[in-house]
C-alpha cells in the first residue's frame, strides 16, 4: 500500500467517522426536538380552542337558550391537524372537516396514539370549562415532515464531508510532492554519485531523512574509497611476489647447480610471502565481514598469551618474556581472533627488535578488560608514522611483511569493542597496548 493511499484512508476514515458521529448526534437531537415541537403544537392548539370557547359560552351551552351546537362552526385546520370540541359527557359540539370521529374518542387527558383504518394518529386531549378539546395529527404526515427536515439537515453534512475528502486528497497530493522530488533526485543520480543531497528546499519533516541519506552516502563513499585503495594495494602486493617467483623460476630453468638452487630458494621464499599475504587478506576480510568466529572455545587470557608466543617465535621462545599477574580471566571474543591479534603484535615487535634483545609481554587483568602490553627495543615510530601504521599495506620503507598485521589487530578490536594504543617508549622502542573486553562473570 502506498503512503498516499495509507494517509488518505487513515485521515479519510477518521473524518468520515467524526462527521458521521456528529451528524448522527445532531439528527437524533433534531428528531427529538421536532417530535416535542409537534406535540407542543397539538397541546397549544387544544388550549387555544379552549380559551376561545371560554370567551363565548353561549355558543356551546344549550342551557342558556341563546344558541345551540348548530351555531358553533370550526374552520378547516392546517395540514395534518384535526380538532374536536365535546362536552365531558361525550356530546360533540364541533369538529374540523376531515377529522375522523374514531380518532377523537379519548378516555383521559394527555397524549395518546392509536391506529384507525390503517392510519396512525397522535392525539392530545385537554379538559377545561366543562369542555373536552381533542387535537390530532396523522403520523404519516408527521413522519413526512420529519423526513423532509432530516434530509435538509443531512445535506450540509454530506456536502461538508465530500468537500473535506476532496481537500484532503489535494492536500495529501501536494504535501507528498517534496517526497516525490526527493525520489526523482535519487533516481536520476548516477550509480557512482555519492555527493550529498541538497537539503535546503526540503521541508523540515524531511530534513532527518535527507541527513540520514547523506550520512549513508558519506559512509558508502569512505567504504568504496577504502575498498578501491585496498584492491589497488592488494593487486600491487600480490603482483610483486608473483613477479619474483616467475623470475626466479625462469632463472632456475636456464641455470644449473648452485645458481638454480638459489633461484628455487628465492622462489620458495616468494611463494611463502604470497601465501602469508593471502592468509592475512582472508583474515582481514573475515574480521570486517559478517563471518562468525564462534568456534565454541572459551578464550582464557593465559592460554591466548601462550599460543601467541608459540606462533610468533616457534624457533626462539626465549626472545619473549611473559609477565603475568596470574589472575584467570576469560575474553569475550573467540580464541582464534585473540591469538591472531596478539601474535601479530609480537611478530611485529620481534621483526623490528635486535636479535640480541627480548620482547616483553605484560598481562594485566581488570574488572571489565584484559590488557596485553608488548614492549620492544626497536627504532620505534615517529608521530606521523604512528598515524599511518594501522593502514593497510603500510610499511616503513621497503620493510618485510605484508603491511596487514596491525590493520588486522585494529579491525579485531573495533569489531569486539577493544582498543589498540601505540606509543613511543622514552627508553626507546615501541609499546603496543592491546585491551580486549572481558567476559562477564556468571
KOLMARRO-129079 format. One record per atom (N, C-alpha, C): x negated, y negated, z. Coordinates in steps of 0.001 Angstrom, whole numbers, padded with zeros to 6 digits, always signed. Last residue first. Layout:
BEGIN
XYZ;...
This chain:
BEGIN
-029365+015091+035624;-028000+015563+035871;-027607+015294+037304;-031130+012248+034434;-031072+013399+035336;-029616+013786+035583;-031693+011421+031057;-031023+011144+032324;-030926+012417+033147;-034924+011338+029573;-033599+011962+029659;-033005+011686+031033;-036503+008260+028680;-036462+009469+029499;-035043+010012+029556;-037890+006834+025730;-036849+006925+026764;-036831+008288+027441;-041329+005889+025488;-040232+006712+024983;-039174+006855+026095;-043903+003857+024461;-042887+004045+025504;-041684+004749+024900;-047216+003580+023869;-046014+004220+023332;-045052+004504+024485;-049700+001437+023276;-048783+001791+024355;-047474+002289+023741;-053001+001353+022458;-051672+001626+021908;-050787+002142+023031;-055764-000664+022276;-054862+000013+023218;-053485+000128+022570;-059019-000612+020888;-057578-000869+020725;-056811-000075+021759;-062215-002242+021545;-061335-001151+021169;-059872-001578+021123;-063294-004077+024387;-063499-003551+023044;-062612-002360+022756;-062577-005129+026770;-063884-004495+026715;-064195-003887+025360;-059946-006025+026183;-061015-007000+026467;-062413-006401+026353;-058287-004570+023385;-058808-004439+024749;-059919-005457+024990;-055475-005655+021576;-056935-005581+021615;-057399-005518+023073;-052528-003676+021241;-053230-004846+021763;-054734-004585+021751;-049287-002631+020421;-050701-002541+020104;-051385-003817+020560;-046491-000808+021323;-047217-002057+021520;-048697-001798+021264;-043372+000468+020656;-044790+000641+020354;-045460-000721+020448;-040487+001981+022161;-041262+000809+021753;-042708+001210+021522;-037219+003506+021690;-038505+003331+022370;-039200+002065+021908;-034850+004277+020436;-034814+003246+021460;-036091+003113+022254;-035035+006024+018332;-034630+006562+019623;-034731+005542+020754;-035797+004532+016090;-034622+005401+015998;-034122+005833+017370;-038116+003223+016915;-036933+002433+016564;-035678+003294+016551;-039881+005352+017277;-039490+004542+018433;-038242+003714+018140;-040053+006239+014592;-039546+007129+015644;-039086+006314+016849;-041178+004007+013302;-039846+004481+012902;-039236+005381+013969;-043686+003863+014566;-042741+002751+014710;-041322+003180+014350;-044774+006305+013655;-044593+006071+015091;-043564+004956+015323;-044864+005798+010901;-044013+006877+011405;-043755+006698+012896;-046729+003756+010867;-045367+003490+010361;-044400+004550+010862;-049021+005031+011759;-048374+004091+012669;-046982+003697+012185;-049378+006698+009362;-049296+007213+010729;-048578+006292+011674;-049816+005816+006821;-048422+006036+007232;-048284+006438+008693;-052274+005780+005652;-051675+004488+005995;-050228+004604+006429;-053657+008090+005150;-052592+007726+004211;-051992+006357+004495;-057284+008156+005390;-055917+008295+005864;-054910+007813+004837;-060042+005793+005391;-059404+007068+005125;-057995+007091+005713;-060413+002444+004045;-060474+003479+005068;-059759+004746+004665;-061100+000198+002595;-060928+001485+001894;-060999+002630+002878;-059455-002161+004603;-060432-001896+003555;-060099-000620+002810;-057186-000698+006644;-058244-001708+006644;-059299-001325+005599;-054038-000074+005186;-055304+000408+005731;-056309-000727+005686;-050631+000589+004757;-051650-000424+005057;-052863+000250+005680;-048583+002287+004213;-049751+002368+003330;-050781+001264+003604;-046224+000237+005866;-046522+001478+005151;-047712+001288+004210;-047192-001510+008815;-046624-001488+007472;-047068-000217+006752;-048491-001660+011202;-047371-000719+011129;-046694-000714+009763;-050396-003664+010794;-050862-002299+010967;-049726-001271+010888;-049880-006341+010618;-049725-005543+009394;-049922-004062+009615;-050415-007512+013040;-049094-007758+012456;-048830-006882+011243;-053074-006809+013422;-052064-006226+014316;-050653-006421+013769;-054300-008482+011583;-054231-007047+011293;-053209-006352+012190;-054120-010938+012871;-053469-010758+011573;-053304-009283+011246;-055662-010415+015165;-054242-010753+015317;-053489-010573+014004;-057785-007503+014485;-057522-008927+014694;-056019-009175+014822;-058617-004520+016240;-057929-005218+015155;-057757-006688+015509;-061365-002212+016938;-060167-002973+017237;-059589-003664+016012;-063538-000561+016674;-063737-002002+016425;-062515-002843+016755;-063072+001805+019441;-063332+001409+018074;-063497-000087+017917;-062508+003217+021697;-063690+002345+021737;-064057+001879+020336;-059035+003465+022888;-060228+003928+022167;-061336+002890+022283;-056236+004661+024592;-057289+003652+024563;-058515+004223+023851;-052836+005054+024872;-054010+005591+024181;-055026+004463+024036;-050303+005842+027022;-051244+004772+026682;-052508+005406+026115;-046990+006515+027254;-048244+007113+026808;-049150+005953+026379;-044397+006491+029551;-045357+005647+028857;-046620+006443+028553;-040978+007066+029723;-042299+007677+029825;-043253+006843+028983;-038193+005690+031561;-039029+005874+030379;-040327+006578+030756;-036745+005215+033892;-035998+005337+032638;-036850+005672+031430;-038601+005274+036022;-037229+005751+036216;-036528+006045+034904;-041749+006495+034702;-040922+005543+035447;-039505+006090+035525;-044973+007908+034352;-043517+008084+034360;-042868+006987+035182;-047803+007991+032223;-047154+007448+033410;-045638+007560+033258;-050801+009000+030999;-049384+009373+031019;-048780+008894+032327;-053424+008127+028854;-052799+007977+030165;-051300+008258+030034;-056232+009089+027225;-054766+009198+027142;-054203+009155+028555;-059095+007898+025644;-058398+008083+026917;-056888+008072+026683;-061668+009320+023761;-060394+008576+023725;-059631+008911+025008;-065256+008968+023878;-063996+009700+024039;-062814+008737+023956;-068073+008647+021708;-067139+008089+022694;-065849+008907+022720;-069496+009692+019643;-070005+009944+020989;-069087+009411+022079;-068202+008832+017343;-068133+010260+017686;-068583+010530+019103;-066275+005806+017745;-067539+006520+017501;-067458+007956+018002;-062912+005591+016457;-063850+005554+017583;-065152+006254+017200;-061166+005992+014407;-061845+004698+014459;-062798+004574+015646;-060182+008560+014759;-060774+008223+013476;-061595+006930+013554;-059054+008500+017307;-060243+009321+017070;-060945+008914+015778;-056839+006813+016847;-057886+006411+017787;-059160+007201+017559;-055343+008345+014995;-055832+007015+014602;-056965+006559+015516;-054796+010570+016595;-055567+010739+015366;-056147+009412+014895;-053224+009387+018582;-054515+009995+018932;-055393+010160+017696;-051005+008569+017021;-051783+007590+017773;-053163+008137+018130;-050167+011052+016001;-050611+010009+015073;-051428+008939+015790;-049423+012320+018414;-050536+012851+017622;-051060+011804+016641;-047156+010846+019175;-048369+010782+019997;-049583+011295+019226;-045394+011512+017024;-045732+010119+017335;-047031+010035+018123;-045287+014346+017165;-045740+013668+015952;-046182+012239+016248;-044195+014784+019715;-045549+015264+019424;-046113+014545+018201;-041654+013654+019277;-042531+013109+020313;-043977+013525+020073;-040664+015321+017248;-040913+013906+016971;-041828+013278+018008;-040528+017803+018587;-041320+017672+017362;-041643+016216+017065;-038746+017378+020740;-040164+017613+020993;-041005+017384+019756;-036345+014694+020420;-036817+016061+020201;-038326+016184+020376;-035828+012342+023178;-035972+012670+021763;-036501+014090+021602;-035887+012045+025890;-034578+012114+025261;-034675+012509+023793;-038070+014038+027942;-037819+012964+026995;-036470+013159+026323;-038600+014700+031378;-038068+015125+030089;-037772+013901+029230;-041275+015236+033670;-040284+014335+033061;-039885+014883+031704;-043204+015665+036597;-042474+016276+035475;-041386+015337+034966;-046128+013905+037286;-044689+013975+037547;-043979+014608+036358;-048830+013504+036840;-048382+014819+037284;-046905+014938+037571;-049994+011319+035767;-049545+011192+037148;-048973+012490+037694;-052957+011936+033826;-051502+012045+034032;-051178+011900+035503;-055203+011519+031534;-054990+011009+032891;-053491+010951+033118;-057382+013212+029393;-055991+013020+029826;-055973+012574+031282;-059508+012522+026819;-059440+012638+028274;-058025+012281+028715;-060819+013902+023959;-059611+013268+024515;-059560+013564+026006;-063054+015348+023316;-063045+013937+022944;-061829+013185+023497;-062737+018026+023811;-063362+017214+024858;-063348+015726+024533;-061760+019259+021535;-060788+018836+022555;-061390+017959+023633;-062569+019561+018642;-063305+018853+019693;-062342+018363+020755;-060901+020826+016870;-062281+021297+016976;-063073+020632+018069;-058426+019568+017100;-058492+021030+017288;-059928+021523+017473;-057168+016906+017831;-058594+017282+017906;-058716+018787+018113;-054422+016836+017321;-055267+015721+016903;-056748+016093+016893;-053320+019194+018386;-053212+018942+016945;-054163+017857+016476;-053942+018924+021121;-054399+020101+020371;-054364+019843+018872;-052634+016556+021761;-054095+016634+021884;-054645+017816+021082;-049959+017382+021376;-050509+016316+020544;-052038+016316+020593;-049707+019345+023368;-049592+019724+021954;-050187+018661+021036;-050070+017739+025705;-050965+018865+025419;-050918+019254+023944;-047952+015892+025520;-049338+015429+025530;-050297+016557+025170;-045778+017660+025647;-045952+016825+024463;-047392+016337+024385;-046144+018661+028231;-046303+019568+027098;-046492+018790+025797;-045634+016349+029731;-046945+017012+029823;-047182+017930+028630;-042912+015773+028983;-043983+014819+028711;-045357+015491+028735;-040860+018049+027248;-041493+017673+028507;-042719+016822+028213;-038093+018353+025390;-039423+017756+025305;-039885+017330+026696;-036419+021296+024683;-036500+020164+025600;-037931+019649+025603;-035131+022325+021582;-036244+022362+022525;-036237+021100+023387;-033183+022102+019610;-032847+022845+020816;-033953+022899+021850;-033745+020445+017549;-034132+021846+017385;-033863+022672+018626;-032605+017782+016062;-032267+018531+017274;-032564+020010+017055;-032912+016103+013999;-034119+016752+014512;-033828+017610+015727;-031152+015477+011099;-031034+015811+012514;-032265+016599+012950;-031303+012724+008857;-031734+014084+009188;-031641+014309+010694;-030650+010311+007713;-029675+010931+008610;-030059+012337+009052;-033922+008633+007789;-032667+009069+007185;-031744+009713+008201;-036272+008154+009100;-035450+006987+008750;-034112+007370+008148;-037265+010770+009369;-037044+009949+010558;-036105+008788+010253;-037454+011591+006714;-036540+012291+007620;-036237+011460+008858;-039389+009871+005718;-038042+009848+005131;-037035+010545+006028;-041579+010621+007340;-041038+009264+007408;-039624+009192+006845;-041995+013282+006494;-041651+012988+007888;-041017+011613+008020;-042674+012829+003813;-041485+013620+004149;-041048+013347+005579;-045050+011358+004146;-043895+010773+003457;-042616+011509+003795;-046645+013306+005408;-046322+012065+006106;-045117+011373+005469;-046799+015198+003357;-046188+015573+004634;-045783+014320+005415;-048128+013679+001422;-046771+014165+001153;-046054+014556+002442;-050595+013301+002719;-049761+012152+002371;-048317+012574+002115;-051504+015953+002884;-051264+015186+004107;-050364+013983+003833;-051764+016552+000147;-050804+017299+000966;-050470+016535+002241;-053801+014752-000508;-052498+014651-001159;-051430+015373-000354;-055841+015794+001072;-055373+014428+001296;-054001+014225+000685;-056100+018294-000127;-055716+018203+001280;-055185+016809+001616;-056913+017518-002670;-055640+018232-002515;-055157+018177-001072;-059386+016353-002037;-058321+015532-002599;-056958+016192-002480;-060722+018656-001158;-060507+017553-000225;-059398+016622-000725;-060752+020079-003551;-060016+020627-002407;-059736+019540-001379;-062394+018391-005042;-061022+018629-005490;-060179+019188-004353;-064770+018637-003565;-064098+017336-003640;-062628+017485-004081;-065257+021363-004077;-065048+020903-002697;-064340+019555-002669;-065595+021286-006843;-064449+022014-006295;-064176+021611-004846;-067983+019811-006926;-066772+019277-007553;-065524+019968-007024;-069702+021616-005624;-069427+020306-005022;-068150+019696-005609;-069657+023701-007504;-069158+023932-006147;-068840+022610-005451;-070825+022461-009704;-069444+022950-009804;-068850+023178-008421;-073373+021982-008686;-072525+020854-009083;-071064+021274-009188;-074406+024611-008333;-074168+023726-007195;-073240+022571-007551;-072985+026251-011172;-073826+026276-009996;-073390+025297-008932;-071992+024138-013904;-072210+025442-013278;-073035+025235-012000;-069450+022214-015666;-070735+022417-014995;-070801+023810-014385;-066946+021930-016682;-068048+021747-017635;-069424+021945-016982;-065230+022356-014506;-065057+023146-015719;-066294+023063-016637;-065936+020496-012653;-066206+021901-012354;-066089+022769-013597;-064978+018226-013957;-066419+018367-013728;-066771+019822-013461;-062251+018771-013852;-062898+018680-015165;-064422+018819-015032;-061931+018650-011110;-061688+019930-011804;-062313+019914-013197;-062475+015970-010670;-063383+016972-010113;-063159+018344-010760;-060254+014796-012031;-061638+014506-012436;-062592+015579-011938;-058071+015806-010614;-058209+016096-012042;-059651+015880-012515;-058576+014692-008092;-058530+016148-008258;-058738+016519-009722;-058370+011946-008703;-059631+012509-008213;-059671+014014-008397;-055688+011780-009463;-056740+011457-010434;-058081+012041-010002;-054524+012509-007042;-054299+013341-008225;-055363+013063-009285;-055322+010435-005347;-055863+011788-005146;-055637+012700-006340;-053912+008252-006821;-055355+008247-006542;-055898+009645-006269;-051172+008783-006909;-051930+008817-008157;-053438+008900-007903;-050360+008427-004313;-050351+009786-004861;-051157+009874-006146;-050659+005667-004031;-051371+006561-003130;-051417+007984-003666;-048923+004713-006062;-050360+004415-006104;-051152+005393-005238;-046487+005710-005196;-046992+006114-006508;-048495+005859-006612;-046324+004387-002738;-046415+005842-002761;-046956+006333-004099;-046115+001731-003595;-047284+002144-002818;-047456+003655-002838;-043647+001895-004963;-044859+001475-005666;-046114+001928-004927;-041953+002740-002901;-042105+003568-004101;-043386+003206-004854;-042239+000574-001145;-042630+001915-000714;-042853+002821-001920;-041170-001452-002652;-042570-001535-002267;-043090-000161-001847;-038593-000453-002829;-039363-000669-004049;-040850-000739-003744;-037914-000419-000120;-037980+000845-000845;-038751+000694-002153;-037991-003156+000456;-038887-002238+001153;-039034-000915+000403;-035984-004062-001250;-037356-004554-001424;-038348-003623-000740;-033804-002696-000149;-034208-002407-001528;-035639-002880-001781;-033753-003859+002417;-033947-002417+002254;-034430-002080+000852;-033299-006560+001843;-034515-006162+002559;-034802-004688+002356;-030829-006307+000544;-031966-006884-000166;-033277-006487+000496;-029261-005244+002584;-029493-004457+001379;-030693-004979+000603;-029297-007400+004341;-029900-006119+004751;-030180-005235+003543;-027943-009252+002717;-029311-009530+003155;-030007-008243+003589;-025480-008034+002422;-026303-008253+001233;-027758-008531+001615;-024637-008141+005116;-024834-006847+004460;-025717-006991+003224;-024474-010906+005426;-025417-010147+006252;-025692-008771+005648;-022436-011389+003586;-023762-011967+003357;-024823-011260+004198;-020323-010022+004810;-020798-009588+003493;-022197-010135+003209;-020095-011580+007130;-020455-010169+007237;-020973-009628+005912;-019332-014021+005989;-020583-013933+006746;-021042-012497+006881;-016874-013292+004868;-017963-013743+003987;-019305-013641+004707;-015467-012668+007231;-015676-011645+006205;-016831-012025+005282;-015498-015165+008585;-016162-013997+009176;-016421-012892+008160;-014044-016758+006595;-015450-017013+006875;-016135-015833+007567;-011352-016420+006331;-012204-015543+005532;-013688-015749+005807;-010250-018386+007938;-009994-016986+008290;-010876-016017+007522;-010939-020754+006654;-011609-020421+007904;-011408-018956+008274;-011283-020258+003071;-010559-020646+004296;-011304-020169+005537;-014074-021253+001019;-013250-020215+001609;-012488-020748+002830;-015899-022960-000092;-014491-023132-000482;-013557-022128+000179;-018365-022116+001348;-017766-023438+001548;-016314-023515+001092;-019786-019800+000989;-018647-019751+001905;-017938-021067+002069;-021263-017953-001609;-020956-019289-001060;-019707-019241-000201;-023037-015056-000779;-021791-015564-001349;-021519-016950-000777;-026568-014613-001398;-025406-014813-000521;-024211-015375-001278;-027766-012207-003834;-027755-013552-003268;-026508-013748-002409;-028062-009884-005176;-027924-009781-003726;-027998-011152-003062;-027539-008275-008067;-027405-009616-007489;-027119-009489-006004;-027552-005916-009415;-028745-006219-008631;-028703-007617-008016;-025066-005899-010758;-025369-004853-009762;-026563-005183-008881;-023624-009234-010829;-024458-008188-011423;-024808-007148-010351;-020236-010100-010108;-021665-010131-009803;-022390-008981-010479;-017544-009860-010441;-018290-010437-011556;-019792-010480-011302;-016597-008892-008039;-016519-008023-009214;-017351-008548-010370;-016959-011074-006338;-017745-009860-006105;-017741-008955-007336;-015110-012841-007487;-016516-013231-007389;-017411-012018-007166;-012746-011413-007194;-013252-011671-008541;-014725-012073-008523;-012572-011468-004379;-012682-010183-005081;-013243-010381-006488;-012313-014210-003974;-013472-013506-003422;-013673-012176-004121;-009851-014611-005218;-011043-015273-005763;-012316-014605-005250;-008261-013133-003470;-008393-012683-004855;-009606-013329-005524;-008508-014732-001232;-008994-013355-001182;-009166-012785-002579;-007260-017102-002128;-008702-017092-001799;-009287-015689-001728;-004553-016050-002528;-005381-016491-003669;-006867-016546-003313;-002906-015509-000464;-003897-014487-000797;-004756-014867-001994;-001174-017681-000421;-002103-017503+000689;-003188-016487+000406;+000415-017346-002645;-000578-018431-002657;-001595-018272-001541;+001848-015080-001744;+001105-015045-003014;+000040-016134-003062;+002996-015974+000588;+002033-014872+000656;+001192-014827-000614;+004667-018005-000511;+003625-018325+000456;+002570-017243+000558;+006377-016593-002202;+005483-017605-002774;+004341-017929-001819;+007619-014985-000257;+006890-014360-001378;+005909-015361-002003;+008771-016960+001385;+007775-016039+001924;+006948-015407+000812;+010606-018083-000367;+009497-018920+000108;+008388-018050+000685;+012255-015809-000584;+011584-016351-001768;+010396-017225-001368;+013109-015520+002058;+012337-014443+001435;+011612-014943+000187;+014498-017932+002381;+013333-017642+003220;+012472-016554+002600;+016601-017640+000519;+015597-018688+000327;+014338-018440+001147;+017927-015497+001783;+017377-015347+000431;+016306-016394+000150;+018636-016751+004207;+017768-015569+004211;+017133-015358+002849;+020297-018836+003282;+019075-019149+004028;+018113-017969+004031;+022361-017374+002063;+021548-018297+001257;+020234-018605+001962;+023300-016008+004307;+022784-015258+003155;+021895-016147+002293;+024128-018165+005921;+023084-017241+006388;+022471-016470+005225;+026162-019374+004364;+024908-020101+004634;+023776-019201+005117;+028073-017118+004334;+027416-017606+003114;+026152-018418+003409;+029300-016759+006781;+028198-015866+006402;+027420-016426+005214;+031370-018643+006886;+030277-018754+007846;+029074-017915+007444;+033052-017847+004854;+032485-019197+004791;+031318-019366+005754;+033681-015324+005867;+032948-015439+004593;+032303-016815+004470;+035076-016073+008161;+033829-015309+008266;+033002-015426+006990;+037303-017366+007067;+036379-018135+007909;+035034-017414+008025;+038473-015199+005762;+038017-016357+004993;+037026-017199+005782;+039054-013571+007972;+038109-013110+006957;+037584-014272+006128;+040951-015131+009313;+039680-014812+009970;+038634-014373+008947;+042983-015115+007392;+042366-016368+007791;+041013-016133+008447;+043572-012375+007414;+043093-013014+006178;+042403-014337+006482;+044462-012090+010010;+043213-011424+009620;+042648-012005+008330;+046875-013577+009803;+045824-013998+010742;+044477-013378+010357;+048262-012053+007957;+047877-013410+007582;+046802-013946+008517;+048488-009748+009513;+047841-009681+008194;+047374-011063+007765;+049899-010495+011748;+048480-010167+011921;+047756-010100+010578;+052091-013197+011878;+051798-011940+011188;+050286-011680+011282;+053047-014506+015034;+052148-014559+013870;+052110-013196+013218;+055554-016269+016941;+054929-015032+016440;+054091-015326+015198;+057180-017431+019936;+056479-017708+018675;+055715-016459+018257;+060006-017956+021813;+059062-016936+021339;+058484-017379+020001;+061455-019232+024638;+060929-019580+023316;+059857-018570+022959;+064213-019254+026523;+063090-018353+026201;+062654-018671+024772;+065598-021401+029038;+065375-021027+027653;+064185-020071+027546;+065852-022597+031452;+066809-021550+031095;+066705-021142+029636;+063467-024128+031519;+064765-024792+031389;+065828-023808+030908;+061339-021624+030050;+061451-022912+030745;+062842-023487+030489;+059075-019233+028954;+060383-019452+029576;+060348-020750+030363;+057566-017914+026082;+057471-018943+027115;+058878-019228+027637;+055630-015530+024394;+056941-015888+024956;+056741-016855+026109;+054117-014704+021390;+053917-015374+022684;+055285-015850+023154;+052911-011999+019330;+053926-012931+019832;+053478-013562+021142;+051906-010646+016339;+051434-011050+017667;+052345-012169+018134;+052696-007819+014361;+052981-009178+014789;+052338-009413+016148;+052215-005786+011523;+051904-006053+012915;+052111-007534+013191;+054435-003890+009495;+053710-005133+009719;+053469-005311+011207;+055986-001657+009269;+054641-001620+008682;+053843-002890+008848;+058250-002410+010757;+058348-002131+009329;+056982-002223+008622;+056272-003742+013221;+057658-003680+012761;+057652-003518+011246;+054369-003518+016081;+054404-003194+014654;+055849-002969+014245;+053103-005977+018382;+053987-004873+018009;+053980-004711+016501;+051746-007570+021229;+051599-007145+019833;+052528-005981+019590;+051896-010537+023310;+052184-009121+023052;+051980-008860+021569;+051562-012933+025944;+051206-012423+024625;+051546-010939+024531;+054353-014240+027938;+052954-013981+027619;+052768-013423+026219;+057221-012761+029649;+056458-013879+029099;+055003-013471+028825;+058878-009778+028548;+058146-010514+029586;+057420-011669+028929;+060215-008789+026416;+060684-008398+027740;+060004-009185+028843;+061441-009781+023219;+060391-009670+024221;+061003-009316+025554;+062003-009976+019910;+062528-009354+021118;+061382-009138+022092;+060929-010820+017580;+061143-011830+018596;+061686-011249+019892;+060809-008768+015814;+059537-009286+016301;+059716-010241+017454;+063472-008372+015195;+062793-007334+015979;+061474-007838+016542;+064073-010616+013611;+064596-010541+014981;+063860-009512+015829;+061633-012296+011802;+062303-011008+011981;+062780-010894+013415;+061835-015341+010099;+061448-014662+011328;+062262-013397+011483;+062823-016664+007927;+061818-015626+007697;+061384-014897+008936;+063399-019765+009533;+063638-018884+008379;+062486-017877+008214;+063534-019642+013144;+062970-020155+011906;+063270-019213+010763;+066453-019898+015107;+065351-019041+014636;+064847-019616+013325;+068483-020465+018038;+067879-020893+016762;+066709-019985+016429;+069764-019050+020050;+070240-020366+019660;+069705-020786+018294;+070706-015920+021157;+069814-016627+020253;+070466-017940+019836;+070897-014630+024367;+071678-015270+023324;+070760-016146+022484;+069557-013579+026493;+069333-012951+025209;+070115-013584+024090;+069576-014835+028882;+070448-013665+028770;+070298-012971+027422;+068016-017014+028510;+067418-015940+029305;+068271-014687+029247;+068481-017849+025009;+068702-018010+026446;+068051-016866+027184;+066044-018737+022486;+067171-017959+023013;+067317-018250+024494;+064433-019444+019549;+064861-020002+020829;+066093-019230+021273;+061549-018543+017686;+062940-018241+018035;+063225-018815+019412;+059332-018740+014890;+059740-019193+016219;+061226-018868+016428;+056282-017941+013121;+057744-017878+013273;+058098-018245+014704;+053669-018382+010809;+054152-018678+012160;+055678-018686+012166;+052813-018105+008192;+052494-017056+009144;+053056-017278+010521;+052740-021507+007596;+052479-020192+007017;+052091-019219+008112;+055042-023207+009805;+053870-023099+008933;+053663-021667+008497;+058695-022957+009667;+057388-023047+010334;+056274-022967+009314;+061485-024935+008814;+060606-023817+008432;+059229-024025+009048;+063318-026160+011663;+062650-026307+010358;+061797-025086+010060;+066407-025249+013049;+064945-025116+013167;+064334-025294+011782;+069276-026656+014681;+068600-026181+013467;+067090-026196+013685;+072366-026614+016329;+070910-026542+016506;+070281-025980+015244;+075004-026380+016015;+074438-027707+015787;+072926-027731+015881;+075615-023882+016728;+075602-024166+015309;+074989-025516+014992;+075685-023923+019420;+074493-023364+018787;+074441-023722+017320;+077190-027085+020129;+077003-025650+020246;+075771-025221+019520;+078091-029890+022152;+077545-029285+020939;+077360-027819+021170;+079561-030611+024386;+079233-031622+023389;+078754-031025+022079;+079921-028895+026423;+081030-029089+025489;+080747-030094+024423;+078280-027979+028332;+078543-029422+028275;+079698-029750+027356;+077996-025340+027849;+078832-025722+028986;+079100-027223+029002;+076187-024953+025815;+077595-024924+025455;+078493-025385+026601;+073257-026368+025129;+074013-025962+026302;+075499-026066+025974;+071987-027339+022879;+071998-025878+023048;+072860-025422+024214;+072191-030024+022810;+072110-029326+021539;+072206-027829+021695;+072059-031025+025308;+073391-030887+024718;+073358-030103+023427;+069392-031368+025959;+070069-030126+026392;+071433-029955+025770;+066912-032693+024835;+068273-032760+024297;+069026-031499+024682;+064505-032201+026105;+064887-033592+025927;+066310-033750+025398;+064113-029499+025957;+064467-030056+027274;+064900-031515+027160;+063319-029137+023340;+064650-028683+023745;+065066-029282+025079;+060749-030165+023457;+061739-030835+022626;+063151-030436+023044;+059528-028297+025182;+059591-029702+025544;+060635-030450+024739;+059716-025976+023655;+060404-026063+024954;+060529-027511+025396;+058073-026623+021506;+059506-026422+021263;+060282-026531+022568;+055638-026721+022916;+056132-027925+022258;+057638-027808+021994;+055355-024087+023754;+055513-025130+024765;+056047-026415+024144;+055038-022824+021253;+056171-022473+022122;+056412-023560+023154;+052684-024061+020372;+053919-024190+019590;+055135-023888+020455;+050860-023231+022312;+051187-024653+022214;+052457-024872+021397;+050791-020478+021777;+051255-020961+023078;+051675-022429+022992;+049819-020419+019115;+051117-019821+019453;+051672-020393+020752;+047358-021707+019542;+048340-022313+018639;+049732-021752+018915;+046068-019880+021168;+046440-021184+021732;+047457-021900+020850;+045656-017901+019282;+046558-017633+020407;+046998-018938+021070;+043853-019243+017658;+045159-018864+017104;+046157-018533+018207;+041712-019493+019508;+042345-020687+018936;+043725-020371+018367;+041028-016845+019966;+041517-017658+021083;+042261-018890+020569;+040186-016209+017392;+041345-015497+017975;+041922-016287+019149;+038008-017942+017138;+039157-018054+016236;+040382-017366+016817;+036265-017019+019144;+036802-018373+019231;+038034-018537+018339;+035702-014456+018190;+036387-014617+019481;+037031-015995+019588;+034428-015155+015785;+035640-014319+015768;+036425-014474+017072;+032203-016548+016737;+033208-017245+015935;+034517-016462+015895;+030835-014486+018022;+031305-015618+018807;+032388-016383+018056;+030327-012901+015801;+031122-012365+016906;+031670-013496+017762;+028774-014673+014292;+030069-014210+013778;+030943-013632+014883;+026490-015031+015919;+027343-016175+015579;+028729-015733+015120;+025485-012384+015994;+025829-013074+017230;+026796-014239+016942;+025031-011987+013275;+025996-011134+013996;+026443-011810+015282;+023087-013987+012811;+024369-014012+012095;+025416-013180+012824;+020975-013190+014463;+021625-014486+014709;+022995-014543+014035;+020403-010724+013229;+020835-010779+014627;+021540-012080+014956;+019677-011600+010651;+020830-010722+010828;+021349-010739+012252;+017399-013123+011200;+018581-013777+010640;+019828-012919+010824;+015818-010967+012262;+016099-012175+013036;+017349-012884+012521;+015775-009103+010186;+016318-008717+011488;+016675-009945+012317;+014580-010708+008212;+015914-010143+007998;+016556-009740+009315;+012070-011289+009368;+013022-012369+009091;+014443-011837+008919;+011057-008646+009472;+011217-009428+010696;+012209-010567+010496;+011018-007986+006757;+011882-007209+007669;+012115-007983+008962;+009130-009936+005923;+010495-009919+005390;+011452-009156+006279;+006804-009244+007310;+007443-010526+007614;+008877-010551+007106;+006444-006598+006238;+006415-006871+007671;+007144-008167+008011;+006651-006906+003438;+007542-006002+004164;+007608-006365+005637;+004598-008775+002936;+005985-009062+002558;+006957-008185+003328;+002351-007390+003899;+002767-008650+004527;+004222-008976+004203;+002370-005217+002106;+002477-004990+003550;+002920-006248+004277;+002034-006473-000344;+003283-005765-000076;+003465-005516+001414;-000579-007497+000088;+000541-008388-000208;+001874-007718+000106;-002098-005197+000458;-001970-006140+001561;-000797-007086+001334;-000576-002182-000862;-001379-003390-000972;-001132-004299+000223;-000849+001188+000000;+000000+000000+000000;-000886-001239+000000;
